[in-house]
């Protein structure tokens, strides 16, 4: 059965990230559902966002800091 991963975890012997859709056994899926780490269904609900701020590969402008005295 397909499950949507809600939080980063290990499922099916592999590391999976939030938002991934993975095929799992029903037993493992039920365990992850009880932990709040997975939900039944195969559709991705959210897109991954670039959360980096101020790095060379960031889409956001660099953070401005206070000037020293």
C-alpha positions in Angstrom: 0.0 0.0 0.0 1.2 3.5 -0.7 1.9 5.9 2.2 2.8 9.6 2.3 5.6 10.3 4.7 4.8 13.2 7.1 8.2 13.4 8.9 11.7 12.3 8.0 12.2 8.6 9.1 13.3 5.2 8.0 10.8 3.1 6.1 11.3 -0.1 4.2 15.0 -0.1 5.2 15.6 3.3 3.5 15.8 6.9 4.7 12.7 8.8 3.5 12.0 12.5 3.7 8.7 14.3 4.5 6.5 14.5 1.5 7.8 11.3 -0.2 5.3 8.6 -1.3 6.5 5.1 -0.6 5.2 1.6 -1.0 5.2 -0.2 2.4 3.8 -3.4 3.9 0.5 -2.9 5.7 2.2 -3.8 9.1 5.0 -1.3 8.7 2.5 1.4 7.4 0.3 0.9 10.5 3.3 1.3 12.8 4.4 4.5 11.1 0.8 5.8 11.2 0.6 5.2 14.9 3.8 7.2 15.4 2.4 10.1 13.3 5.1 9.7 10.7 3.0 8.5 7.7 -0.5 8.7 6.3 -2.4 6.4 3.9 -2.6 7.7 0.3 -0.2 8.1 -2.5 -0.5 11.8 -3.4 2.1 14.2 -2.5 0.6 17.1 -0.5 3.4 19.6 -0.4 6.4 20.6 -2.4 9.8 20.8 -0.9 10.9 24.3 -0.2 14.4 25.8 -0.2 14.8 26.8 3.4 18.4 28.0 3.1 18.9 31.7 3.7 22.1 33.5 2.8 24.0 30.6 1.1 25.4 30.7 -2.4 22.7 28.5 -3.7 19.9 30.2 -1.8 17.0 32.0 -3.5 16.7 34.5 -0.7 18.9 37.5 -0.2 21.7 37.4 2.4 20.8 38.2 6.0 21.8 41.6 7.1 23.5 41.8 10.5 24.0 44.7 12.9 27.0 46.9 12.4 29.7 46.8 15.1 30.5 49.9 17.1 
